[in-house]
Amino acid sequence: MDERTVWRDFRRVFRDVFQREVTLLPNTTASDVVGWDSFKHVKLLTALEDHFRIEFHIDEINSAGSVGDLVKIISEKVGMTESDPGQRHDGA
């Protein structure tokens, strides 16, 4: 899965969680999006894990300061074992 596909899917998951269209740029942060509180953050991360079949580690979550950071983390995780799409990727 290339980064363009990750962006496309990220936007779809984001729209599903927030139930509206939001313009997302690599430097978009939670403070840029009305309603992106801690509850929505957890819902978003869980939905991303489910969609991409990955698991975030707490240090990854803490270091992700923007949407672009999250997309990069996801891209790295799904690229690890792209040949086995049925396997869950936890970065371990």
N, C-alpha and C positions, 0 to 999 in steps of 0.2 A: 504494500500500500504506500503510495507516494504522498508527499506532504500536501499536495493539492487536494487529494482525496480525503486526507485527514481534516483539512480545513472545511471542505464541503460537509462532511459528516459532523464535525464539531458544531458548525452553524445549525444543522438540523436538530441535533441534540439540545443545543442551547435554546432554540425556538420552542422545542417541546417542553422544556423545563420552565421557561419564562412565559410561555403561552402568548408570544408576540414576536414580531421581527425586531431585531436589534442589529444595527450596523456594528460589526466586529472588525477591528483592526488589530494588528499584532501588539500595539501598545495599549489596547483597551484594558482597563482595570475595573475591579468591582465598584470603585467609587465613580466610575463613568456611567454606570448602568443603574437607573432607578429601580429599586426593589432587589438589588443584588446584596442581600444580607447573609448572615451566617447560615441560616436555614436553607436558602436557595443555593448557597455555595456547596453545602453537603449534598443536596439533591443533584446539583450539576455534576459533582465529582462521582457520585454513585451512578448516575446515568451514563457518564462517559466510560466508567469502568465496565458497565454492563454492555454498552454498545461496542466498545473496542476490545472487549475480553482481556482487560488488563487490570492490574492493581497498582494504585499509587502508594508509595511509601511516604510517611509523614515528612521526611526531609525534602522530598520532591514537592509536596504540597506547600510547605513553608517557603521554599525557594522560588516558587512560581509567582512572580509579581504581576504578570499580565496574561492575557489570552494567548499571545504569541509564545510565552514560556510554556503554557500548558500544551499547546499544539506541538511544540518541539519535543516535550517529554513523551507525548503520545506517539509521535512519529518514530522516536528512538525505540520505544517499547514494541510497537507493531512491526518495526523493521528487523527486530532481533531474530525472530524465527518465522519470517514471512512465508517460508516454505511449508509450515505446518499451521494453517489458519484455525484449526480446531483446538489448539493448545492455548491455555490461558497464560498470559505473560505478566509475571510479577517482578521482573527485573532482578530476581535473585540468582 
